[in-house]
């Protein structure tokens, strides 16, 4: 499933085509994706201008002039492409040709800018929902989400406070969207390696008895910031389904230190070997020699 860097990459790709442009026509080519479309889905979109395109955790959020917000989630295999006029995507250095079968083009936004924004989702785990802006704080899909890891609120003190007295592993705590929003398996593994912290370490060790941040918490926050910013700059990671809106592959996977590198020597030269274990049903990759 796409994580924060992949969703942020998609947001930046859609921004020029959608922001400040009116949705002249909207098409929903089936009745549902993961969830059924609202009965007034098309009516609430057509004629509305997208005043801003933001992101919250792994959700894309398009603000409309009506006061509504279009919430969009990529799911497991969802992707957007932007078509200008009769032309298709512009290939780039990491271009990966999309399938010619358009049977999975489920939603299309025809914009006044002349662009068509197409949502393709073979597995149909993605979804879209229109929510009144004033009702967002009560929306079940968003309620309870923790701070953005790249936002001003997220620092060592906040992370330590959230993890104080937790009995779970550090890996499990970081994947808890109530602790920090948008982190997923790949970037948690990479951030833990960069901070030299074991994924099996108790989350509570990020805080002192007074719930103040330890050096571990400070190192981890720095590592999270670093790995996310680097991944966004690289266009995200293309493991299976992720494509940028241009059709290009992200290429942060070439910078992985531990993820999917089981059996390889530790890249830090500690003479350890990358190990894979399963935590909460997810694969964890780490170096047991230098991550303590």
C-alpha positions in Angstrom: 0.0 0.0 0.0 1.4 3.5 -0.8 2.8 5.3 2.2 3.2 9.0 2.9 6.0 9.7 0.3 4.1 8.0 -2.5 0.8 9.9 -1.7 2.7 13.2 -1.4 4.3 12.5 -4.7 0.9 11.9 -6.3 -0.5 15.1 -4.7 2.4 17.2 -6.2 1.8 15.6 -9.6 -2.0 16.3 -9.6 -1.6 19.9 -8.2 -0.9 21.6 -11.6 -3.8 19.9 -13.3 -6.4 20.3 -10.6 -5.7 23.2 -8.3 -7.5 26.4 -9.5 -9.3 24.4 -12.2 -13.0 23.6 -12.4 -14.4 20.1 -12.7 -16.3 20.5 -15.9 -17.4 16.9 -16.0 -17.0 13.9 -13.6 -17.4 10.2 -14.4 -17.9 7.3 -12.1 -17.8 4.3 -14.3 -19.0 1.9 -11.7 -21.2 2.1 -8.6 -18.4 1.4 -6.1 -14.7 1.0 -5.4 -13.9 -0.3 -1.9 -17.1 1.4 -0.8 -20.2 2.5 -2.8 -20.0 6.0 -4.3 -22.5 8.5 -2.6 -25.7 8.9 -4.6 -24.9 12.6 -5.2 -21.2 12.0 -5.8 -21.2 13.4 -9.4 -23.6 16.3 -8.7 -21.5 17.6 -5.8 -18.4 17.6 -8.0 -19.4 19.0 -11.4 -19.1 22.8 -11.7 -16.9 23.0 -8.6 -13.4 24.5 -8.7 -10.6 22.8 -6.8 -9.3 25.6 -4.5 -6.6 23.5 -2.9 -5.1 20.0 -3.0 -3.8 18.7 0.2 -2.8 15.6 2.0 -3.6 14.1 5.5 -1.7 11.0 6.3 -2.3 8.7 3.3 -5.4 10.6 2.1 -5.6 13.2 -0.7 -8.0 16.0 0.0 -9.4 18.4 -2.7 -11.1 21.5 -1.4 -14.0 22.6 -3.5 -15.7 26.0 -3.8 -18.9 24.5 -2.4 -17.3 24.0 1.0 -17.0 20.3 0.4 -13.8 18.2 0.4 -13.2 15.3 -1.9 -11.3 12.7 0.1 -9.3 10.2 -2.0 -7.4 7.0 -0.9 -5.3 5.0 -3.3 -5.8 1.7 -1.6 -3.5 -1.2 -2.7 -3.2 -0.6 -6.4 -4.8 2.8 -7.2 -3.0 5.3 -9.3 -3.8 8.6 -11.1 -2.6 9.7 -14.5 -3.0 13.1 -16.0 -3.8 13.4 -19.7 -3.6 16.7 -21.6 -5.9 17.0 -24.6 -5.5 13.9 -26.7 -2.0 13.2 -25.4 -1.1 10.8 -22.7 1.4 10.8 -19.9 4.9 12.2 -20.5 7.5 9.4 -20.0 10.6 10.2 -17.9 13.7 8.5 -16.8 11.9 6.0 -14.6 8.9 5.6 -16.9 7.0 2.3 -16.7 4.4 1.8 -19.4 0.9 1.4 -18.0 -1.4 -1.3 -19.3 -3.3 -0.5 -22.5 -6.5 -2.1 -21.0 -8.5 0.8 -19.6 -11.1 -1.4 -18.0 -9.8 -0.3 -14.6 -10.2 3.4 -15.3 -13.0 3.9 -12.8 -13.2 7.6 -12.2 -12.4 10.5 -14.5 -12.3 14.3 -13.8 -12.4 16.5 -16.9 -10.9 19.8 -15.8 -11.3 23.3 -17.2 -7.6 23.4 -17.6 -8.0 20.9 -20.5 -6.5 18.0 -18.5 -8.3 14.8 -17.7 -7.4 13.2 -14.3 -8.0 9.5 -14.4 -8.1 7.1 -11.4 -7.2 3.5 -12.2 -7.5 0.8 -9.6 -7.4 -2.9 -10.7 -8.0 -4.3 -7.2 -10.6 -1.6 -6.2 -9.3 -1.1 -2.7 -9.2 2.6 -3.2 -12.1 4.9 -2.4 -13.5 8.4 -2.7 -15.9 10.3 -0.4 -17.2 13.8 -0.4 -17.3 15.4 3.1 -18.4 18.9 4.1 -15.3 20.8 5.3 -17.1 21.7 8.6 -17.7 18.0 9.3 -14.1 16.8 8.7 -13.2 16.7 12.4 -16.0 14.2 13.0 -15.2 12.1 9.9 -14.5 8.5 11.1 -11.9 8.0 8.4 -9.8 10.9 9.8 -10.8 11.1 13.4 -8.1 9.9 15.8 -5.2 10.3 13.3 -2.0 11.4 15.0 0.3 14.3 13.9 1.9 14.5 10.5 5.5 13.3 10.7 6.7 16.3 8.7 4.5 18.8 10.5 5.7 21.3 13.1 3.8 19.5 15.9 5.8 16.3 15.4 8.9 16.3 17.5 10.8 14.2 20.1 8.7 15.5 22.9 5.4 14.6 21.2 6.6 11.1 20.2 7.9 10.4 23.7 4.7 11.5 25.2 2.7 9.3 22.9 4.9 6.2 23.6 5.3 6.7 27.3 4.1 3.6 29.2 3.3 1.7 26.0 3.8 -2.0 26.2 4.1 -2.6 22.5 7.2 -2.8 20.4 8.7 0.4 18.8 7.8 -0.9 15.4 4.2 -1.5 16.3 3.9 2.0 17.9 5.2 3.7 14.8 2.7 1.9 12.6 -0.1 3.0 14.9 -1.7 5.9 12.9 -2.9 7.4 16.3 0.7 7.9 17.3 1.9 9.3 14.0 0.0 9.5 10.7 1.1 8.3 7.4 4.1 6.1 8.3 4.1 2.6 6.9 6.2 -0.6 7.0 8.9 0.5 4.6 9.8 3.8 6.1 9.5 2.6 9.7 12.1 -0.1 8.9 14.3 2.4 7.2 14.0 5.1 10.0 14.7 2.5 12.7 17.9 1.5 10.9 19.0 5.1 10.5 18.5 5.7 14.2 20.1 2.4 15.2 17.1 1.3 17.2 15.8 -2.2 17.3 12.2 -2.7 16.0 11.7 -5.1 19.0 12.6 -2.4 21.5 9.8 -1.3 23.8 8.2 1.9 22.6 8.2 3.2 26.2 12.0 3.5 26.1 11.6 6.6 24.0 10.5 8.4 27.2 11.9 8.9 30.7 9.8 8.3 33.8 8.7 11.9 33.5 7.6 11.3 29.9 10.4 13.4 28.6 12.1 12.4 25.3 15.3 10.3 25.5 18.2 10.5 23.1 16.6 7.6 21.3 13.4 9.6 20.6 15.5 12.5 19.3 17.5 10.3 17.0 14.4 8.6 15.7 12.5 11.8 14.9 15.6 13.0 13.0 15.7 9.7 11.1 12.0 9.8 10.2 12.3 13.4 8.9 15.3 12.4 6.8 14.0 9.2 5.3 10.6 10.8 4.4 12.1 13.9 2.8 14.6 11.8 0.8 11.8 9.5 -0.4 9.6 12.3 -1.5 12.5 13.9 -3.4 13.0 10.5 -5.1 9.3 10.2 -6.1 8.5 7.5 -3.5 9.3 3.8 -3.8 8.0 1.6 -6.6 7.8 -1.9 -5.2 4.8 -3.1 -7.2 2.0 -0.7 -8.1 3.2 2.8 -7.3 3.5 5.1 -10.3 3.7 8.9 -10.3 1.0 10.7 -12.2 3.3 11.0 -15.2 3.7 7.2 -15.3 7.2 7.4 -13.9 8.5 5.1 -11.3 9.6 6.3 -7.9 13.2 5.3 -7.2 13.7 5.4 -3.5 13.8 1.6 -3.4 17.3 1.9 -4.8 18.2 3.7 -1.5 16.8 1.1 0.9 19.3 0.2 3.6 17.4 -2.8 5.1 13.9 -3.2 3.6 13.7 -6.3 1.5 17.5 -6.9 1.9 17.3 -10.1 4.1 20.7 -11.9 4.2 22.7 -9.0 2.8 25.6 -7.4 4.8 24.7 -4.4 7.0 25.4 -1.3 4.8 26.9 0.4 7.8 29.8 -2.0 7.8 29.2 -3.4 11.3 29.7 -7.0 10.0 26.1 -7.8 10.8 23.6 -9.4 8.4 20.1 -8.0 7.6 17.5 -10.2 9.2 13.8 -10.5 8.5 11.3 -11.2 11.3 7.5 -10.9 11.4 5.8 -8.5 13.8 2.1 -8.0 13.9 1.8 -9.8 10.6 4.2 -7.6 8.8 7.8 -8.2 7.7 10.4 -6.3 9.6 14.0 -5.9 8.2 16.8 -4.8 10.5 20.4 -5.4 11.5 20.5 -7.2 14.9 24.1 -6.2 15.3 23.9 -2.4 15.2 20.2 -1.8 16.0 19.8 -2.0 19.8 
